[in-house]
Amino acid sequence: MILWMQWWAWMTLALLLATLEVIIPGYLFLGFAVGAGVMGLLMLFGLSASGLALTLVVFAVISLAAVLVMRRVFALPKGQVKTWDTDINDN
């Protein structure tokens, strides 16, 4: 069967993207990792898109939703600014 229709391929992609997020922090890959993980779960339970284009669109929509939710959940309260009192180079 085609690789992009396999649930384990999406889960592997999610694991690789989550690993990249640990190596390169900043919430760059976390939304994509969540999207790939959800796609893997959807395909594991039998819900799959009919073609590559539709599969990628569903993945993109799930990833975008994950990024928007994470920005809302992990954001600072409105009007609050993050400040530092010390510098890492201060002894």
Contact map, one row per residue, 1 for C-alpha under 8 A:
1110110000000000000000000000000000000000000000000000000000000000000000000000000000000000000
1111110000000000000000000000000000000000000000000000000000000000000000000000000000000000000
1111110010000000000000000000000000000000000000000000000000000000000000000000000000000000000
0111111011000000000000000000000000000000000000000001000000000000000000000000000000000000000
1111111010000000000000000000000000000000001000010000000000000000000000000000000000000000000
1111111111000000000000000000000000000001001000000000000000000000000000000000000000000000000
0001111111100000000000000000000000000011111100000000000000000000000000000000000000000000000
0000011111110000000000000000000000000001000000000000000000000000000000000000000000000000000
0011111111111000000000000000000000000001000000000000000000000000000000000000000000000000000
0001011111111100000000000000000000011011000000000000000000000000000000000000000000000000000
0000001111111110000000000000000000011011100000000000000000000000000000000000000000000000000
0000000111111111000000000000000000000000000000000000000000000000000000000000000000000000000
0000000011111111100000000000000010011000000000000000000000000000000000000000000000000000000
0000000001111111110000000000000111111000000000000000000000000000000000000000000000000000000
0000000000111111111000000000000010000000000000000000000000000000000000000000000000000000000
0000000000011111111100000000000010000000000000000000000000000000000000000000000000000000000
0000000000001111111110000000110110000000000000000000000000000000000000000000000000000000000
0000000000000111111111000000110010000000000000000000000000000000000000000000000000000000000
0000000000000011111111100000000000000000000000000000000000000000000000000000000000000000000
0000000000000001111111111000100000000000000000000000000000000000000000000000000000000000000
0000000000000000111111111111110000000000000000000000000000000000000000000000000000000000000
0000000000000000011111111000000000000000000000000000000000000000000000000000000000000000000
0000000000000000001111111000000000000000000000000000000000000000000000000000000000000000000
0000000000000000000111111101000000000000000000000000000000000000000000000000000000000000000
0000000000000000000111111111000000000000000000000000000000000000000000000000000000000000000
0000000000000000000010011111000000000000000000000000000000000000000000000000000000000000000
0000000000000000000010001111111000000000000000000000000000000000000000000000000000000000000
0000000000000000000010011111111000000000000000000000000000000000000000000000000000000000000
0000000000000000110110000011111110000000000000000000000000000000000000000000000000000000000
0000000000000000110010000011111111000000000000000000000000000000001000000000000000000000000
0000000000000000000000000011111111100000000000000000000000000011011001000000000000000000000
0000000000000100100000000000111111110000000000000000000000010010010000000000000000000000000
0000000000001111110000000000111111111000000000000000000000000010000000000000000000000000000
0000000000000100000000000000011111111100000000000000000000000110010000000000000000000000000
0000000000000100000000000000001111111110000000000000000000110110010000000000000000000000000
0000000001101100000000000000000111111111000000000000000000100010000000000000000000000000000
0000000001101100000000000000000011111111100000000000000000000000000000000000000000000000000
0000000000000000000000000000000001111111110000000000000000000100000000000000000000000000000
0000001001100000000000000000000000111111111000000000000001100000000000000000000000000000000
0000011111100000000000000000000000011111111100000000000000000000000000000000000000000000000
0000001000100000000000000000000000001111111110000000000000000000000000000000000000000000000
0000001000000000000000000000000000000111111111110000000000000000000000000000000000000000000
0000111000000000000000000000000000000011111111110000000000000000000000000000000000000000000
0000001000000000000000000000000000000001111111100000000000000000000000000000000000000000000
0000000000000000000000000000000000000000111111100000000000000000000000000000000000000000000
0000000000000000000000000000000000000000011111110000000000000000000000000000000000000000000
0000000000000000000000000000000000000000011111111000000000000000000000000000000000000000000
0000100000000000000000000000000000000000011001111100001000000000000000000000000000000000000
0000000000000000000000000000000000000000000000111111011000000000000000000000000000000000000
0000000000000000000000000000000000000000000000011111011000000000000000000000000000000000000
0000000000000000000000000000000000000000000000001111111000000000000000000000000000000000000
0001000000000000000000000000000000000000000000001111111100000000000000000000000000000000000
0000000000000000000000000000000000000000000000000011111110000000000000000000000000000000000
0000000000000000000000000000000000000000000000001111111111000000000000000000000000000000000
0000000000000000000000000000000000000000000000011111111111100000000000000000000000000000000
0000000000000000000000000000000000000000000000000001111111110000000000000000000000000000000
0000000000000000000000000000000000000000000000000000111111111000000000000000000000000000000
0000000000000000000000000000000000000010000000000000011111111100000000000000000000000000000
0000000000000000000000000000000000110010000000000000001111111110000000000000000000000000000
0000000000000000000000000000000100100000000000000000000111111111000000000000000000000000000
0000000000000000000000000000000000000000000000000000000011111111100000000000000000000000000
0000000000000000000000000000000001100100000000000000000001111111110000000000000000000000000
0000000000000000000000000000001111110000000000000000000000111111111000000000000000000000000
0000000000000000000000000000001000000000000000000000000000011111111100000000000000000000000
0000000000000000000000000000000000000000000000000000000000001111111110000000000000000000000
0000000000000000000000000000001101100000000000000000000000000111111111000000000000000000000
0000000000000000000000000000011000000000000000000000000000000011111111100000000000000000000
0000000000000000000000000000000000000000000000000000000000000001111111110000000000000000000
0000000000000000000000000000000000000000000000000000000000000000111111111000000000000000000
0000000000000000000000000000001000000000000000000000000000000000011111111110000000000000000
0000000000000000000000000000000000000000000000000000000000000000001111111110000000000000000
0000000000000000000000000000000000000000000000000000000000000000000111111110000000000000000
0000000000000000000000000000000000000000000000000000000000000000000011111110000000000000000
0000000000000000000000000000000000000000000000000000000000000000000001111111000000000000000
0000000000000000000000000000000000000000000000000000000000000000000001111111100000000000000
0000000000000000000000000000000000000000000000000000000000000000000000000111110111000000000
0000000000000000000000000000000000000000000000000000000000000000000000000011111100000000000
0000000000000000000000000000000000000000000000000000000000000000000000000001111100000000000
0000000000000000000000000000000000000000000000000000000000000000000000000000111110000000000
0000000000000000000000000000000000000000000000000000000000000000000000000001111111000000000
0000000000000000000000000000000000000000000000000000000000000000000000000001001111100000000
0000000000000000000000000000000000000000000000000000000000000000000000000001000111110000000
0000000000000000000000000000000000000000000000000000000000000000000000000000000011111000000
0000000000000000000000000000000000000000000000000000000000000000000000000000000001111110000
0000000000000000000000000000000000000000000000000000000000000000000000000000000000111110000
0000000000000000000000000000000000000000000000000000000000000000000000000000000000011111010
0000000000000000000000000000000000000000000000000000000000000000000000000000000000011111110
0000000000000000000000000000000000000000000000000000000000000000000000000000000000000111110
0000000000000000000000000000000000000000000000000000000000000000000000000000000000000011111
0000000000000000000000000000000000000000000000000000000000000000000000000000000000000111111
0000000000000000000000000000000000000000000000000000000000000000000000000000000000000000111
